[in-house]
Amino acid sequence: MSLEDDLTEVKRRLEELARSVIQLERNLVRQREGKPVPMVVGRPDGLVTISDTPYDSTLWTDSDDEGLGARDRRAP
């Protein structure tokens, strides 16, 4: 992606975030007033579910080579 494409995508995501925050604020006001809050069904595009299962420990093999530091030494 070019820089302009990246900026366009960031702008789109920020506008989407602003719309979501406005909707959340409206729902909170409705809830405080005792009015029913519309339920959103489905999942937004691009949302990824992260499992609660532990990661395989072999993923961290040789992690010292990736700039994370050695496990047996402290950072300066």
N, C-alpha and C positions, 0 to 999 in steps of 0.2 A: 504494500500500500504506500501511496505517496503521502507526504506530510499533509497535503490538502485533504486527502481522503480521511486521514486519521483525525484531523480537526473537525471535519464534517460529522464523523461518527461520534466524537466526543460531544459535540453540540447536540446531536440528536439524543444521545443518552442523558445529557443534562436536562434537556426539555422533558424527556420521559420521567426522569426523577422528580422534576418540579411538579408535573401533573400528578404523580403518585402521592407526593407530599400534600398537595392541595386536596386530593380525594381523601386521604387519611384524616386531615384536619376536619373536613366536612363530616366524615363518619363519626369522629369523636364528638363533634358538636351535636349531631343527631342522637348519639348514644346518651349523652348527658341530658338531653331534653326528653329522653324516654321514647324517642321515635325508633322505628325499626331501621336497622342498618342493612343495606343491600349486601348480600354475600356474593363474592366474586368466585366463580367456578373456573377451574383450570389453572394452568401455570403459564406465566409469562414466557415468551420465547427467549431462549438463551439461558434459562435458569437450570442449574445443574444440581442434582442431588448428590451429597457426599455421604458415603456410608459411615456408620459408626464402628464398623469392624476394624480391628487393628491392622496397620500396614505390615506387610511382609518384611521382616528384619533384614532380608538380603538386599532390600532397596538401599540400605544405608552402608553397604559394603563399599570401602574405598571412598567414603565421604570426605576424608581428610584431603583428598586431591581436589575438592571442589570449593576450596576457600572457606570452609566451615570451621577450620581449625582442628587441631588434634584433640582427641577426647581426654588424654592424660596431661594436657598442659593448659595453663591459664592464659588468657589474653593479656598482652602488655598493658 
